[in-house]
Amino acid sequence: MPWNEPGSGDKDPWNRKNQNQNQGPPDLDELVKNIGDRVNTILGGKKRSSGSGGGGTGGGSSTPNLPGKMSIGLIAIIALAVWIGSGFYTIQQGQQGVVLRLGEYESTKDAGLHWRPRFIDEVEVIDVQNINTVEVGYRANGRGSGKVKQEREALMLTEDENIIDIEFAVQYDIKDPRELLFNVSEPASIVVRQATESAVREIVGRNPMDFAITEGRAAIASETKQLVQQILDRYKTGINIKAVEAQNAQPPSQVKAAFDDAVKAREDQVRAKNRAEAYQNDILPRARGQAARVVQEAEAYKASVVARAEGDAQRFISILEEYAKAPEVTRDRLYIEAMEQVLGNASKLMIDKDSSSGSVMYLPLDQLLKNNTQSSGSGLTTPRSGTIPQSSTGSSSSRSSSSSSTSNSIRQGRTLN
């Protein structure tokens, strides 16, 4: 028969079933069974028989049809994939992760993508880059302005048994997350605040009140930073102190008025002391200068008197030598010089009353007195009193008579002496 004609048993020449009769969508139950067989094969089970009966043929035992096992295996695969996927985690920049395996330290992870077996390892992520601030003695207002006073932390006792109100701001970061996680049970801010308060009380208790309030604030802040870091390192907290700043240091508000008065009095004392020192620095050099000037003037006067005395002595010796050679001439010269000196300083006029000349003399007394006064003040040589200016109508005989009369008067005076 031809190959394309149907034969007996509705089979084609290739001994296959009629495709027209078996065409249609695949059976869902068969698909599920096939997937279950594959899962059992993967898990080490036996493939189930395709027969519909309770047992198979051929003398071998067959695996019973258990849809629950297939579901459990599929759920297990999905759960495994979810468990593996949930183990991935990311650490951001500036953070470090502390890996704990069953509660015990395992390692420290830096920033990046990491994987851990979930439910076995735990990761504590800690920020190690951010700088935190802790206030001691006050609390910053959450609204960004003002502050709330904490008197229990701010009031401290000084070495001289005074109480001061002091405030500090502490900046810190984390240098070792492992130590912070295993050695510190409280928040890091509380630990830093307590350590700072303890350190400040110790340092302030070693210094007087004036030092802590005035020039010692910077020194106390620096010493506090070192002491706080020593305390934190001693307890292995893993905290690093970046800076300690003294915000305020003053006496308590209850005694602030009295303390201000004391400070003002101390400032007045310092001001008066500085004024006295300035006056001392001004008057002492001036007094020393005046004393030196007086000494120098005395020495100059001494030298002048000694030189004048020596000169007078030398002149007397010279006159004595001339007097020994010509006594009369020397005596007359000395007398004339003495009379010139005496009469030159006198305000008198000498007129010859015996003069027989008929000339009328013009005497400018005001001018003579004025010239005499100017000559005495300037030390210039003045004309002799016996010299009297005459008017233009005077004759030569009158001048000669006056001169002879003056010479006679000088001789008579010398003879009387």
C-alpha positions in Angstrom: 0.0 0.0 0.0 1.1 3.6 -0.5 3.0 5.1 2.5 0.5 7.9 2.8 -2.5 5.6 3.1 -3.7 4.5 6.5 -3.0 0.8 7.3 -4.5 -1.5 9.8 -4.8 -0.4 13.3 -4.9 3.3 12.2 -1.1 3.3 11.8 0.9 4.9 9.1 3.7 3.0 7.3 6.2 4.4 9.9 4.2 2.6 12.7 3.3 5.9 14.4 0.0 7.0 15.9 -2.2 9.3 14.1 -1.0 12.8 15.0 -4.4 14.3 14.3 -5.8 12.4 17.2 -3.1 13.3 19.8 -2.5 17.0 19.0 -3.4 19.5 21.8 -1.8 21.4 24.8 0.6 19.6 27.1 -0.8 18.0 30.3 -0.1 20.2 33.4 0.0 17.2 35.7 2.6 15.5 33.5 4.7 18.7 33.5 4.6 18.8 37.3 5.6 15.1 37.5 8.5 15.7 35.2 9.8 18.6 37.3 9.3 16.4 40.4 11.3 13.6 38.9 14.1 15.9 38.0 14.2 17.3 41.6 14.2 13.8 43.0 17.0 12.8 40.7 19.0 15.9 41.9 18.3 15.0 45.5 19.3 11.3 45.0 15.9 9.7 44.8 14.4 7.3 42.3 12.3 8.2 39.3 8.7 7.5 39.7 6.9 5.0 37.4 4.7 6.2 34.7 2.0 3.6 35.4 -1.2 4.6 37.0 -1.2 1.6 39.4 0.3 1.4 42.9 3.3 -0.7 41.7 5.4 -1.1 38.6 6.2 -4.1 36.5 9.5 -5.8 36.0 10.0 -7.0 39.6 11.5 -3.7 40.8 10.1 -1.4 43.5 8.8 2.0 42.4 8.8 5.3 44.3 5.3 6.4 45.4 3.8 9.5 44.0 4.6 12.2 46.6 3.8 15.8 45.4 4.8 17.1 48.9 8.5 16.1 48.5 8.7 18.0 45.3 7.3 21.1 46.9 9.6 20.9 49.8 12.6 20.6 47.5 11.5 23.6 45.4 11.0 25.6 48.5 14.4 24.6 49.8 16.0 25.8 46.6 14.2 29.1 46.7 15.0 29.6 50.4 18.7 28.8 49.7 18.8 31.4 47.0 17.1 34.0 49.2 19.5 33.2 52.1 22.5 33.7 49.8 21.1 36.9 48.4 20.3 38.3 51.8 23.9 37.9 52.9 25.2 40.8 50.7 25.5 44.2 52.5 27.2 47.6 51.7 29.3 49.7 54.0 29.2 53.4 53.1 32.3 55.7 52.9 33.4 56.9 56.3 32.0 53.8 58.1 33.5 50.5 59.3 31.7 47.3 59.9 32.5 45.0 62.8 31.6 41.3 61.9 30.4 39.2 64.8 30.2 35.4 64.2 27.9 33.9 66.7 28.5 36.9 69.0 32.3 36.7 68.8 34.5 39.2 67.0 35.5 38.0 63.5 36.9 41.0 61.5 36.5 44.6 60.7 35.3 45.6 57.2 36.0 48.8 55.4 33.7 50.6 53.0 32.4 48.6 50.0 30.2 45.5 49.1 30.6 42.5 51.4 28.9 39.1 52.0 28.2 37.3 55.2 26.3 34.1 56.1 23.0 35.4 57.4 21.9 34.2 60.9 25.5 33.2 61.6 27.4 36.5 61.2 26.1 39.9 62.3 27.6 43.3 61.2 27.6 46.4 63.4 28.2 49.4 61.2 29.9 52.3 63.0 30.6 55.8 61.7 34.3 56.6 62.2 34.5 59.8 60.1 31.9 62.0 61.5 33.0 64.4 64.3 30.6 64.6 67.2 30.3 67.4 69.8 29.5 67.0 73.5 28.6 69.9 75.8 29.7 69.9 79.4 27.9 72.4 81.7 25.3 73.3 79.2 23.1 71.9 76.4 22.7 73.6 73.0 19.2 74.6 72.2 17.7 72.3 69.5 16.2 75.3 67.7 19.8 76.6 66.9 19.9 79.6 69.3 20.6 79.8 73.0 21.5 77.2 75.5 20.2 75.4 78.6 22.3 75.7 81.7 23.4 72.5 83.5 24.5 73.7 87.0 25.4 70.3 88.3 28.0 69.9 85.6 29.2 73.5 85.4 29.8 74.4 89.1 33.3 73.3 90.2 35.5 74.0 93.3 38.9 75.7 92.8 42.1 75.3 94.8 41.4 78.4 96.9 38.0 77.0 97.9 36.0 79.2 95.5 33.2 78.0 93.1 33.3 78.9 89.4 30.8 78.3 86.6 32.7 76.8 83.6 31.5 75.3 80.3 33.3 73.1 77.8 32.6 71.8 74.3 34.3 68.5 73.3 34.7 67.2 69.8 35.5 63.5 69.2 35.4 60.7 66.7 35.8 56.9 66.7 39.3 55.5 66.1 38.6 51.8 67.0 35.1 50.4 66.4 36.0 47.1 68.0 37.0 48.6 71.3 33.9 50.9 71.3 31.6 47.9 70.6 33.0 45.5 73.2 34.3 47.8 76.0 31.6 50.5 76.1 28.1 49.7 77.2 26.7 53.3 77.1 26.5 55.7 74.2 29.8 57.4 73.3 28.5 60.9 74.0 27.7 59.9 77.7 31.1 58.4 78.1 32.9 61.5 76.7 30.8 63.8 78.9 31.5 61.9 82.1 35.2 61.6 81.3 35.4 65.4 80.5 33.6 66.4 83.7 35.9 64.3 85.8 39.0 65.7 84.1 37.9 69.3 84.4 37.1 68.9 88.1 40.5 67.6 88.7 42.3 70.3 86.8 40.2 73.2 88.1 40.8 71.9 91.6 44.5 72.3 91.2 44.3 76.0 90.1 43.1 79.2 91.9 39.9 81.0 90.8 41.7 84.0 89.3 43.8 81.8 87.0 40.9 79.7 85.9 38.8 82.7 85.0 41.4 85.0 83.3 44.6 83.9 81.6 44.4 80.2 82.5 41.4 79.2 80.3 43.5 78.1 77.3 45.9 76.2 79.5 43.0 74.4 81.3 41.4 73.4 78.0 44.7 72.0 76.7 45.4 70.0 79.8 41.8 68.8 79.9 42.1 67.4 76.3 45.2 65.4 77.3 43.7 64.1 80.5 40.4 63.0 78.9 42.3 61.2 76.2 44.3 59.3 78.8 41.1 58.3 80.7 39.4 57.0 77.5 42.6 55.1 76.4 42.9 53.6 79.9 39.4 52.1 79.6 40.0 51.2 75.9 36.9 53.0 74.6 38.2 53.5 71.1 37.2 57.2 71.2 39.6 59.9 70.0 39.3 63.5 71.3 39.8 66.0 68.6 39.4 69.3 70.5 38.4 70.8 73.9 37.2 74.4 74.0 36.4 76.4 77.1 33.2 78.2 76.3 32.7 80.3 79.4 34.3 80.7 82.9 32.8 83.0 85.5 31.7 83.0 89.1 28.3 81.7 90.0 25.4 84.1 89.3 24.6 84.3 93.0 27.9 86.0 93.8 28.7 87.5 90.4 28.0 91.1 91.6 30.4 90.9 94.5 33.0 89.3 92.4 32.6 92.0 89.8 33.3 94.6 92.5 36.4 92.7 93.6 37.6 92.5 90.0 37.0 96.2 89.5 38.9 97.0 92.7 41.8 94.9 91.6 41.7 96.6 88.2 41.7 100.0 90.0 44.7 98.9 92.0 46.6 97.9 88.9 45.7 101.1 87.2 46.9 103.2 90.2 50.1 101.2 90.4 50.7 101.7 86.7 50.0 105.5 87.0 52.5 105.7 89.9 55.1 103.8 88.0 54.6 106.1 85.0 55.0 109.2 87.3 58.1 107.7 88.8 59.6 107.0 85.4 58.8 110.6 84.4 60.1 112.4 87.6 63.2 110.4 88.3 65.0 111.1 85.0 64.0 114.8 85.3 65.4 115.0 88.8 68.5 113.3 87.8 68.9 115.7 84.9 68.4 118.7 87.1 70.9 117.4 89.6 73.4 116.8 86.9 72.8 120.3 85.5 73.3 121.8 89.0 76.6 119.9 89.4 77.8 121.0 86.0 76.9 124.6 86.7 78.7 124.5 90.1 81.7 123.0 88.4 81.5 125.8 85.7 81.2 128.5 88.4 84.1 127.0 90.3 86.2 127.0 87.2 85.1 130.6 86.4 85.9 131.9 89.8 89.3 130.2 90.0 90.2 131.5 86.5 89.1 135.0 87.4 91.0 134.9 90.7 94.1 133.6 88.9 93.7 136.4 86.3 93.2 139.1 88.9 96.3 137.8 90.7 98.3 137.8 87.5 97.1 141.3 86.6 98.0 142.6 90.1 101.5 141.2 89.7 101.8 142.9 86.3 100.6 146.2 87.8 102.9 145.8 90.7 105.8 145.4 88.3 104.8 148.5 86.4 104.2 150.4 89.7 107.7 149.6 90.8 109.1 151.1 87.5 106.9 154.3 87.5 104.9 154.9 90.7 103.4 158.3 89.8 102.2 157.4 86.3 100.9 154.1 87.5 99.0 155.7 90.4 97.5 158.3 88.1 96.4 155.7 85.6 94.8 153.5 88.3 92.9 156.5 89.7 91.6 157.6 86.3 90.5 154.1 85.4 88.7 153.8 88.8 86.9 157.1 88.4 85.9 156.2 84.8 84.4 153.0 86.1 82.6 154.7 89.0 81.4 157.7 87.1 80.4 155.6 84.0 77.7 153.9 86.0 76.4 157.1 87.7 73.6 159.2 86.3 75.2 162.5 87.3 76.5 165.4 85.1 79.5 167.4 86.1 79.6 171.1 84.9 82.4 173.5 85.4 80.9 176.4 87.2 84.0 178.6 86.8 83.7 178.6 83.1 83.6 182.2 81.9 82.4 181.5 78.4 79.1 182.9 77.5 77.9 180.0 75.6 74.6 178.4 76.4 74.9 174.7 76.8 72.2 172.4 75.5 71.7 169.5 77.8 69.5 166.7 76.3 69.0 165.0 79.7 66.4 162.5 78.5 68.7 161.3 75.7 71.7 161.2 78.0 69.8 159.1 80.6 68.5 156.8 77.9 72.0 156.2 76.4 73.4 155.7 79.8 70.8 153.0 80.6 71.4 151.2 77.2 75.1 151.3 77.7 74.9 149.9 81.2 72.6 147.0 80.0 74.7 146.1 77.0 78.0 146.4 78.8 79.4 148.9 76.2 81.9 151.7 77.2 80.0 154.9 78.1 81.4 158.3 77.7 82.8 160.0 80.8 80.4 162.2 82.7 82.7 165.1 82.4 82.2 165.2 78.6 79.2 167.4 77.9 78.0 168.1 74.4 77.8 171.8 73.7 75.7 173.7 71.2 77.0 174.7 67.9 77.5 178.3 69.1 80.1 177.2 71.7 83.7 178.3 71.1 86.9 176.4 71.3 87.9 178.4 74.4 84.9 177.1 76.3 85.8 173.5 75.5 89.5 174.0 76.5 88.4 175.7 79.7 86.1 172.8 80.5 88.9 170.3 79.9 91.4 172.1 82.1 88.8 172.4 84.8 88.1 168.7 84.7 91.8 167.9 84.9 92.2 170.1 87.9 89.2 168.4 89.6 90.8 165.0 89.0 94.1 166.2 90.5 92.4 167.6 93.5 90.5 164.5 94.1 93.7 162.4 93.8 95.5 164.7 96.3 92.6 164.4 98.8 92.8 160.7 98.5 
